[in-house]
């Protein structure tokens, strides 16, 4: 009987120690999100439901280029904004997308690539027309994405700075849905330096230089306007749906943190 009691005691102690290890981490994760909710969303209620879905890898192959896809079903109706948050990044808000009339109200999709600095929850939060906030959350294992060295040297990066490619796609399934949607992609050549990357030659940190704003329109009507942060990956890449128009000409105006402005259209015009 004494042996049984000792064995039970060891098991109980192991369980208590396990809880002691896990509980602070969970509490810390929740505390980080509550701070973000208070600072970014003024402490408003955020409901986790199926208004928005989020697709991410559980373990990222490259912490500096983590694919993220967000989907909003047609049943949701109008959406005002979508905010992409990475809890443990130095600047948690990766980007905010403010939607316009050309975003449409069919099945919507928006994907991009982000940097993840340490194991973290990634969240997609949408504000619907009634002012309510809805969220999807995924945990991603990745680390070092914000300080990872750029894939190209600075001279090469600056030589191609701001070059854009804008494409549209015909997807019969999107056209056949009610209401119909089309798909487009915007790719920008830009190093998106975070300010946390060290130049391996000079041993100095490279100053922050990011794509800060991007306005995307279809036939002059806004699809979305993005406000970006340091968490968007090098050479920003956005793929998204939009409501068809008369010509479906996609026009993009992007501005970086140095005030440089870049423009391009799906007709191939760029400056």
Order of alpha helices (4+ residues) and beta strands (2+ residues): alpha-beta-beta-beta-beta-beta-beta-beta-beta-alpha-beta-alpha-beta-beta-beta-beta-beta-beta
